[in-house]
């Protein structure tokens, strides 16, 4: 088990090891008490605390979580970056 305090600010990486950002928030279903989405923010080293982008990740896209990091599917990040580039 991991506490909410540990979960917030947890590093997020893809299966291939690409750093995505950190967990900054989550959405919880009030009926089932299940986590619906994890919100992940990436910030630039030049401007700490200012997100470059935020991602929403569904629990089914999470491969693993431990006290050190969350691992998500590679395809999720590639699809998101492609969608942002098209805008």
Secondary structure, 3 states (H helix, E strand, C coil): CCCHHHHCCCEEEECCCCEEEEEEEEEECCCCCCEEEEEEEEECHHHCCCEEEEEEEEHHHEEEECCCEEEECHHHHHHHHHHHHCC
